[in-house]
């Protein structure tokens, strides 16, 4: 029990305190100079990185977004939880689309050498393309959708960028299935559908979930870039708006939010993956 608390509670807290302390040390500090009458004569910033807000300044400037997380004062002036919710909804849709498209492609790659020889070069060409390159194409494809063009373009970008880990890990899992499993299916005279659901999918599931987990992480990364470019409400859109307004405290709030949500999503997928592997 003591070792568990040390590894899973104390050490992470110590690590976070060290990071926050380092941030506060290198961040800037506002210095106010007053005249003889007590009026503010000038304001300057000092420190290793003067423009970087410190912990206290970040909290003071971002407090309203945190203590009122679901408030809506305007389209781009909302609580941080509401912005996060907008982003998560779009990620869920794009991620689901990525799994629906990517999983069957992975099975085809794993089962058919001809399919692999035909499409693997195309996959390897498309896989490294940045979401910043895909999004303009997505906007062009859905240009006739009017006000929904940004949302549909973002969905397209999330799906095409995040499906590759699912495709590749599913293919690896199918290829790793022992031939004995398939021989037993033939002996039992299972149909193709029965072989798929009783042999292929159960045997490939651990590999598939590894791909699902990686795809979810990429989907969350892509949504931030998509919102920044389209200007739609969400964590990424809020970050880009505050960057243009030179409100650096809110940029830090957005970065922390993006990291925390990504961490939670990864932990949830890890728990689901462990659960399925134990069945």
MOSUL-V354326 format. One record per backbone hydrogen bond with DSSP energy under -1.0 kcal/mol. NH is the residue of the N-H (numbers start at 1). CO is the residue of the C=O. E is the energy in kcal/mol with one decimal. If there is no record, write none. Layout:
BEGIN
NH:CO:E
NH:CO:E
END
This chain:
BEGIN
5:1:-2.3
6:2:-2.1
7:3:-2.5
8:4:-2.7
9:5:-1.5
10:5:-2.5
11:6:-2.1
13:9:-1.6
14:10:-2.7
15:11:-2.6
16:12:-2.4
17:13:-2.5
18:14:-2.2
19:15:-2.0
20:16:-2.8
21:17:-2.7
22:18:-2.4
23:19:-2.5
24:20:-2.4
25:21:-1.8
26:22:-2.1
27:23:-1.6
28:52:-2.7
29:46:-2.1
31:44:-3.9
33:42:-3.1
35:39:-2.6
38:35:-1.8
41:33:-3.5
42:33:-1.8
44:31:-2.6
46:29:-2.3
49:26:-2.1
52:49:-1.5
58:54:-2.4
59:55:-2.3
60:56:-2.5
61:57:-2.3
62:58:-1.9
63:59:-1.3
66:62:-1.1
67:63:-3.0
68:64:-1.1
71:68:-1.4
73:77:-2.5
77:74:-1.0
79:71:-2.9
80:65:-1.8
82:69:-2.1
83:79:-2.1
84:80:-2.2
85:81:-2.2
86:82:-2.1
87:83:-2.0
88:84:-2.6
89:85:-2.2
90:86:-1.7
91:87:-2.4
92:88:-2.7
93:89:-1.8
94:90:-2.4
95:91:-3.1
96:92:-2.3
97:93:-2.0
98:94:-2.0
99:95:-2.2
100:96:-2.4
101:97:-2.0
102:98:-3.2
103:99:-2.1
105:101:-1.3
106:102:-2.3
107:103:-2.0
108:104:-2.5
109:105:-2.4
110:106:-2.0
111:107:-2.1
112:108:-2.3
116:112:-1.9
117:113:-2.7
118:114:-1.9
119:115:-2.6
120:116:-2.6
123:119:-2.4
124:120:-2.6
125:121:-1.4
126:122:-2.4
127:123:-2.6
129:126:-1.5
133:130:-1.4
134:130:-1.6
135:131:-2.5
138:134:-2.5
139:135:-2.4
140:136:-1.9
141:137:-2.6
142:138:-1.6
143:140:-1.4
145:142:-1.7
146:143:-1.0
148:145:-1.6
149:146:-1.7
152:148:-2.7
153:149:-2.6
154:150:-2.1
155:151:-2.4
156:152:-2.5
157:153:-2.1
158:154:-2.8
159:155:-2.6
160:156:-2.5
161:157:-1.9
162:158:-2.1
163:159:-1.2
167:163:-2.4
168:164:-2.7
169:165:-2.4
170:166:-2.0
171:167:-2.0
172:168:-2.3
173:169:-2.3
174:170:-2.3
175:171:-2.2
176:172:-1.3
177:174:-1.2
181:178:-1.1
183:179:-2.3
184:180:-2.3
185:181:-1.8
186:182:-1.8
187:183:-2.4
188:184:-2.5
189:186:-1.0
190:185:-2.6
195:191:-2.9
196:192:-2.2
197:193:-2.3
198:194:-2.6
199:195:-1.7
200:195:-2.5
201:196:-2.9
203:199:-2.0
204:200:-1.9
205:201:-1.5
208:204:-2.4
209:205:-2.6
210:206:-1.4
211:207:-2.0
212:208:-2.8
213:209:-2.4
214:210:-2.0
215:211:-2.7
216:212:-2.1
217:213:-1.7
218:214:-1.9
219:215:-2.6
220:216:-2.0
221:217:-1.6
222:218:-2.7
223:219:-1.9
225:221:-1.3
226:222:-2.8
227:223:-2.6
228:224:-1.9
229:225:-1.9
230:226:-2.2
231:227:-2.1
238:234:-2.6
239:235:-2.3
240:236:-2.3
241:237:-2.2
242:238:-2.3
243:239:-2.0
244:240:-2.2
245:241:-1.5
246:243:-1.2
247:242:-2.7
248:246:-1.1
251:247:-1.1
252:248:-2.0
253:249:-1.9
254:250:-2.3
255:251:-2.3
256:252:-2.6
257:253:-2.3
258:254:-2.7
259:255:-2.3
260:256:-2.6
261:257:-2.6
262:258:-2.2
263:259:-2.2
264:260:-2.5
265:261:-2.6
266:262:-2.1
267:263:-2.3
268:264:-2.5
269:265:-2.3
270:266:-2.1
271:267:-2.2
272:268:-2.3
273:269:-2.6
274:270:-2.4
275:271:-2.2
276:272:-2.2
277:273:-2.1
278:274:-1.3
END
